[in-house]
Each structure stands twice: as structure tokens, then as C-alpha cells.
Amino acid sequence: MIAKVLGIGDLMSGFMVLMASVFPASWVVFFAKYLLLKGGIFAAMGNIISMIDVAIGVYMIFLAFGHGFLIINIIVIVFLMQKGLASLVSF
């Protein structure tokens, strides 16, 4: 159950990166904080993939204020979407 909730959060974070120029910066920063918190907790337990969540959270804060790059956005979107979908179909 918790994996599905976290998967939905990853999907929504990916959507925020996709639509960062449309949504208010506060929404993008909210999902960046979600990734920083979730990634920090799981990275502290030794999960290496969660360290990427932390890096994406930092990148999303820059993205919220207009400092993004298209290729990095594409990589981040694909990563978060596949991670979210994998969480939803697992178990």
C-alpha cells in the first residue's frame, strides 16, 4: 500500500517537471520537498536510487525558478514516471 502511495507521488513529481512552466513555483517546490524528504529517508537506509531522488529534488527547486535544461527535464521525467509506474504495478 505504501509503495503505491509513493509511486503516485513520483508520478505527480514527474508531471510537475513536465509542466513546471505552467504550474506555480510553489507547487513545483512542494513536490521537490517531497522528493527531498522521501529520498533522504530512504537514502539514509542505504538505498542508492533514493539519492537520485534527492538530486532531482534539488534540480526541481532550480526548475521552479526557471533554471532548467530540456535534456535533464526529459531524463528526470522518464526516471520519475518509470519509477512511479513500477511502484504502482508491483506487489
C-alpha positions in Angstrom: 0.0 0.0 0.0 2.7 2.5 0.9 4.6 1.6 -2.3 1.6 2.6 -4.3 1.2 5.9 -2.5 4.9 6.7 -3.0 4.5 5.7 -6.7 1.7 8.2 -7.1 3.9 10.8 -5.6 6.7 10.0 -8.0 4.2 10.2 -11.0 2.9 13.6 -9.8 6.5 14.8 -9.3 7.3 13.8 -12.9 4.2 15.6 -14.1 5.3 18.7 -12.2 8.7 18.6 -14.0 6.8 18.2 -17.3 4.5 21.1 -16.6 6.8 23.3 -14.4 6.4 26.3 -16.7 2.6 26.2 -16.3 2.1 25.4 -12.6 3.0 27.9 -9.8 6.5 27.6 -8.5 5.1 26.8 -5.0 3.6 23.6 -6.4 6.9 22.6 -8.0 8.8 23.3 -4.8 6.2 21.3 -2.8 7.0 18.2 -4.9 10.7 19.0 -4.7 10.4 18.9 -0.9 8.5 15.6 -1.2 11.3 14.1 -3.2 14.0 15.5 -0.9 12.2 14.1 2.2 11.4 10.7 0.7 14.8 10.4 -0.9 16.6 11.5 2.2 14.8 8.9 4.4 15.4 6.0 2.0 19.0 7.1 1.2 19.8 7.1 4.9 18.7 3.5 4.9 21.2 2.7 2.2 19.1 2.9 -1.0 21.3 4.3 -3.7 18.4 5.0 -6.1 16.9 7.3 -3.5 20.0 9.5 -3.7 18.8 10.3 -7.3 15.5 11.4 -5.8 17.4 13.9 -3.6 19.3 15.2 -6.6 16.1 15.5 -8.6 14.5 17.4 -5.7 17.4 19.9 -5.7 17.0 20.2 -9.5 13.3 20.8 -9.2 13.9 23.8 -6.9 16.1 25.3 -9.6 13.5 24.4 -12.2 10.8 26.2 -10.2 12.6 29.4 -10.7 13.3 29.0 -14.4 16.7 27.4 -14.4 16.2 24.1 -16.2 17.6 22.3 -19.2 15.5 20.3 -21.7 17.6 17.2 -21.8 17.8 17.0 -18.0 14.0 17.5 -17.8 13.5 14.6 -20.2 15.8 12.3 -18.2 14.1 13.3 -14.9 10.6 12.8 -16.3 11.4 9.4 -17.7 13.1 8.4 -14.4 10.2 9.5 -12.2 7.5 8.2 -14.4 9.0 4.7 -14.8 9.8 4.6 -11.0 6.2 5.6 -10.2 4.6 3.1 -12.6 6.9 0.3 -11.3 5.7 1.1 -7.8 2.1 1.0 -8.9 2.3 -2.4 -10.6 4.5 -4.0 -8.0 3.1 -6.3 -5.3 
